C-alpha cells in the first residue's frame, strides 16, 4: 500500500481491507489491475460476468474499505444503495487516478458532442512539444491504465516544462457524476445539449453532472454557442479564471465562417483542416488551440501540428469515394444534435441518410429542419416506426438492418442524376444497443459492408 496509503482517501483505505470494484467492464478491469499492482486486495462485483459476486447480500461488507463504481453502473443499483446505507464511501476511477498522479498537469474535456475529437486534438498537438503526454479516460485507455509518473520538480502553476507529465482526459457525464475530489488544471466544455436523460433523470441533473468538471479547476474554457454553455460561462467567470470560444457571440476566441480564429488582442490564426469538416469541428479545433496556446504552443506550430491529425473513426469519417458517391461513417452520432452537425457538414450536397437504432428521448425530430438536402432517409432498428412519424414529409424507407439500408441508399444515389458529389451518410441519431454492441461495432460493420459492396462492382 506504499503508493496509495498516504495520498488516496487515507480515512477510507484501511489496512487489511479490500476495495469493492462495482462493474467489470473496461473501467472496472482497469481498476482491479491498478489496485492489484499496488497490493491492495479487491472484491469484484458484476451482475453479468462469471467469477464475480453478483448479489449485494453476498458481499462481505465488513471487509470493504470503499467502492469504486464504474461509470456504466447506474446510481440506483442495489450495491450503490446498500453501500450508501452502510456509510461506505463510493469513488470514481478518475478521482483515484488524479490523486495518485498528484504532481502532474491535468486537462479534462467534457461536453455532449465533440469531446473525443477535442481531447484527441489537444493530446496530438501537445505530444509534438512535451515528452510525457497521455490521453485517456472516456477515450482510449481508462484513466487507471495510464502510466503514473511521480517524479516532477516543476511547479505547474508557473511554466510548463518538457518533463512534466500531462494527462488529457475525456470525461463523460457518468464519470463526472461520480466525482468528488476532481481538481483539474484546465477544464474544457465543448457544448451542452440534452443527452443521457434516461440515466440522469432530467436535463437539470445532466447539466449538474457536467458542471462538476469546473468545481476545482484552475482555468476553464467553454464554447458558448448554446444556451446552457453560455449560462455556465456566466456563472463561472464571476469566481474563476475562464475563457470563452464562440462563432456567434463576443468571446475571448472568436471563430468566423472561414475558420479564422481571432483573439482579444487582435491576433488571428487560420485553423482550417481538410479532414475535419463542419462548424462543430471548427469549434473543436478552436478549443484545442485555446488550451495549447495557454501552454505556450505558438500559432504557427499549432497550424502545422493539426495537419498531421487524421481525425477519429466513426465521426464524420469519409471511408470511400466511388462513382461520385462519398460514403461517410458517423456512427458516433447517437443523438439528434450530432446528426445535425453531420448534416450541416454536407449542407450543399445531396444526402442519403441512414438513421435509426435505439432512440434517445428527443428522437430525430430536432434534425428534421436541417434535412433540406436529404433526398431520402433509410431507417434501421427499433426507432424506425417512431422516426417515420417524426420525419413527416421527408422521404423515408424502412430497411430494418444496415446491410439493406446501404444497398437501397446506393441504388437511390446512383439513380439521382447530379453533377455534384452525393453523400451516403450513416448518422443514426440513436444508440446502437438494439442491433450492435456499441457505436464502434456499428461503424465497423458499415465500413465492412461498403467495402465489400464496392469491391464487387
N, C-alpha and C positions, 0 to 999 in steps of 0.2 A: 504493500500500500504506500510505498515511499513517495511516488509521484503525486498521488491524489489526496492523501490524508490531510495535508496542510492547506490545500487550496480549494478542494471541491466539497462543498456542503459539509464542513467539518462537524457540525452538530448532528448530521444525519448519517454520515459514513462511519458507522460504529464497527470497531474491530470485531472479527469473528461473526459478522453478519453478512447477508447477501444483498445484492441488487436484483430486484424483480424486473425483468425485461418483458414488457407487455406488447406483444406483436412481433412475430419473427419474419417480417418482410425484410427488404434490403436495409432499412434503417435499424431494425431490431437486431439483425445479424451483425451489423457493424458495431452496435453497442455491446453485444456479447463478446465479440472478439477484442474490443477495446478494454473491457474490464478484465477479461481473462489474461490479456497481455500484462496487466498490472496486478495480477494475482489476487483479484477481488472476485469472490465466488458469485455466480449468477443463478437465478431461478428463472426458467423460461416458461412463458405462458403464451399459448396461441390456440385459438378455437379450432383451427383447420389443419394444423400440422401434427404429424405423429411425433412421439418422443418428447412432447411438451405437456405441461399441465394445461388442462382445458376447462376447468371449473374453478370458480373462486373458492369454493368450500374446500378444495384440495390444496390450496396454497398454505404453506407453513408460515403464517403471518408473523409469528414471534421471531422468525429468522430474517425478516425483511428490514433493511435499513431505509430504503426508499425505492420508488418505482420510476423506471424510465418508460414513458408512454410513447409508442411510435405514432407519428403524425396521422397515419391512416386509421387509427383507433378512435372511435367516437367517444366523447367525454361522458356519454350515457352508458358506456359499457359497464357491466357488473363489477369488474375488477377496479375500475376507476372509482365507482361509488363506494365500494367496500373499503378501499384504501383511504378515501376521504373520511369515511365514518370512523375509521380506526386512528385518524390523525397522522397517517403516513404521508410524507411529502411525495408529490409527483413532479418529475422534472422532464425537460426535453433534452434530446441529444445535442442540440445546438448550444444550449446553456452550458452543458458539461464541457463541450469542446472549447468554447470561448474562455471559460475559466481555466481550463487545463493548459491552454496556449496563451497565457496572460500577457506575455511580453510582445506579442505580435500586433500587427496592424490589421483591423477587420473592416471590410467593406460588405455591407448587406444590401441586397436588392430585392424588392418585392413589388407587387402590382398585379392587377387582374390579367393583363396581357403584356408581352414583351420582356418579361423579367429574365427569361432564359437567354434571349439574344443579347440583352444589355449586360448580363453577367458574363457571358462568353466574350463579348467585345472588350469589356474592361480587362478581363483576365488576359486576353490575347495581346492587347497593347502593353500592359504592364510587364508581361513576360519578355518583351523586347528590351526592357530597361532595368529590370530588377532580377536578382538571381533566385530568390525564394518566393515564387508566386504560385498559389494553389487555388484551384477552382472546385467548388463542390456545394454540398447542401442539398437543395432540391433538384440540382442538375448534376449529372455525372456521379462522382463519389459522394456517399453520405459523409457528413462532417467528421464523424468519428473514424472514418477510414483514411482521412488526410494525415500526412506526417506532421508531427508536432516538433517544432524546432524551438527549444527553450532558450538557447544562448542568443542573447541580443543585448548589446551595450548601447543601444540607440534610444534616445528619448523621442518617441514617435510624435509627441506633441510639438516638436520643433521641425527638423528637416528629416525627410525620409533618406535612409542610406541603403546602398545596394544589398546588404546582408540582412536587413530587417525582414522577417517573414511577413508576407502579405497574404491574407486569406480573403478570397472573393466568393461570397456565399449567396446563392439564391435562396430566399426564404419564402415558403408558402404561408398562406393564412393558417393552415393547420399547425405548422411549426411555431408560428408566432403566437397562436392561441395558447400553446403550452408554455411559452417562455415566461420566465420570472425574473431573470437576472441579466438578460442580454444587454451588453454595452458595446456599441459599435463606434468606430472612429468616423465612418461615413455611412449614412443610411440613405437609400435611394428608393423613390416611389415612381414607377413608370406611369401608372394610371389607375383609376378606380371605377369599375362598373360592377354591377351585381353578378355574383357567381357563388357557387357552393352554398346556396341558401339552404339546400337540404341538410347540410352539415351544421351550419351556423344558426339556422332558425329564422334569421331576418337579415336584411341589408345592414341594419344598425350593428348587429353583432359581428358581421363580416368586416365592416369598416373598423370597428374597435380592435379586432384581431390584427388587422393590417397596421393600424396606428402604433402598435406596441414596438414596432421597429425603431421608432423615434424616441422612445422613453429615455434612454441614457446615451443617445448619440451625440458625439461632439460636433458633427456637421451633418445637416440634412439637405438633400437635393431632390426636388419634386418637379415633375412635368405637370403643369397646372391647367391642362386643356380639357379637363372635365370638372364638373361641379364639385364632386367630393374632394378631389385633389386640391382644388383651389381653396376649399374650406379648411382643409387640414393645413395647408400652407399658411393661411391667415392666422390660424391658431398658433402654429409653431414659431412664426417669425417674431412673436412678442416675447418669446422666452429663450430661444436658442439661435445659433448661427445657421441660417437657412438660405439656400439659393433656389431660384425658380428657372424653369425652362418652358418656353411656350411658342406655339405657332400663331396664337390668336390673342394673346394679352401682352401688355408691357411686362418684361421679365428681365432677370439678370443675364439670361442667354436667350436671344430672340432668333427664331428659325423662320426663314421665308420659304416660299414655294420652290425656289431654285436651289434649296439645300445650302444656303449660305447662313452661317450662324454668326450673329453679331453680339458682342459683349457690351457691358455697360460703359467701358472705356472707349468704345467705338471700333475696336479691333474686330476683324472678320476672319472667318475660316470657311472654306468650301468643304463640306462633309459628304459630298455625293459618293455613292458606291454602286458599281454596276450590278451587283448581285442582291443588294438589299433594297428592294423596290418598295414603294408606298410611303405615305407620310408617317405611318407608325414607325417604320424603320428609321426614318429621318429623326424622329423623336428619340428612338433608342440610341442612335449614334450621338445625338446632342447630349444626352445624359452621360454617355460614356466619356465624351470629351470633357464635360464639366468635372467629372471625377479625376480623370487622368491629368488634366491641366492643374488641378489642385495639388497633385503630387509631383508637379514640376515638368510634365511632358509638354514640350513645345508644339505649337500648331503644325509646323512643317513635319515634325516627327510623327505626330498623330495621323496626319493625312497619309503618310507613307505606310504606317503600320496597319491601318484599317484595310488597305487594299489587298493585303495578304490574308484577310479574314474571309473565309468562303461561305459563312453562314451555317446555320444549324439545320439538320434534317427535319422534315415534316413541318417546316414553317415557310410557306410560300416558296417551296423548293422546286425549281424547274428540273424535271428529271428526263425529259425527252422533247425533241422538236422533230416533227415528221410531217411532210406534205402540207406545210402551212399550219399545222396544229401544234400548239405548245401544251404539254402535259405538266400540271402543277400539283404537287403534293403539299397540301396544307392541312394534314390530318390533325395537327396540334390545335386547330380551331374547334374547340369543344364548346363554344358558346356563340351566340349571335354576334356579339361585339367583335370577336375575332374574325368571323366570316365577313362582316362589314369591311374590315381592314383589307382583307384579301380582295373583295370586290372592287374597292377603291383603288387597289394597286393596278388593276387592269381595266379602268373605267372607260377607256377609249377603244376597247376591243370586244368583239362578240364572245360571250362566255357561255359555256355549257357546264352547269354546276351540279356536282354530286353532293348531296346532303342527306343527313339522317343518322340515326343511331339511337342512343338512349337520350331522350330530350331533357334539357335543363328547364327551369321554371319559365323563362322568357320565351322558350321555343325559338322559332325562326322569324317571328313577326317583326322584331326590330330591324331585321336586314332587308325586308321587302322593299322599302322605299329606295334602296340602293341597287335595285335589280333592273334598272333601265336597259342595260346591255345584256342581261341574261336572256338567252334565247330559249332555254329550257332547263328545268331542274329535274334531275334523276334521283328519285327517292329510294333510300335503303333503310332497313332496320325498323325498330319498333316505333319510331317517330313518324313513320310515313303517313298514316291517316291524319294525325294532328297537323303535320306540315302541309299536307294537301289543303286542309281547310284554311290555314293561315296564309298560304300563298295566293289564295283567291284567283285573280285573273292571270297570274303568272303561269305560263305553260309548264306542266309537270307530268312526269311519267312514273308509275310505280315499277320498281325494279327488284325489290326485295334484297338482293345481295350486290356486293361490289363488282363482281365479275360481269353480271348482267348490265349494271349501270355503265361500266366502262364501254362495253360493246355497243350499247344504244347511244351513248354520248359520241363515240367515234362515227357511227352511222349518221347521226344528226349533223355533226360538224362537217363531215365530208360532203354531205348534201347541200350545205349552205354555200352558195356562190358569193365569194367575197374576196376582195384584193388584200384585206387586212389579215394578219395572223388571227387564228381562232384559238381560244383557250378552253381546254378541258380542265376544270378546277375541282379537285377534291377539297372541299372546305365544309365539313359536316355540320357545324353549329350544334354539335351533340357530343356527349360522352360516347365511348366506344364499347362499353361493357356488355351490350346486348349480343354482339357478334364477335368481339375481339377481346383479347386480354388487356390491351391498353391502346392508346393512340399510336404508339410506335409500331405495334404489330399491324394496325390498320394501314398506316402509311407504307410499311414494308410490303404488305400484300398488294396495295395499289401499284407500287413500283414494279413488283414482280409480274403482275398481270399485264401492265402496259408494255413492259419489255418483251414478254412472251408474245403478245399480240403483234407488236411491230416487227418482231423477228421473223414472223411467218408471212408478212405482207410482201 
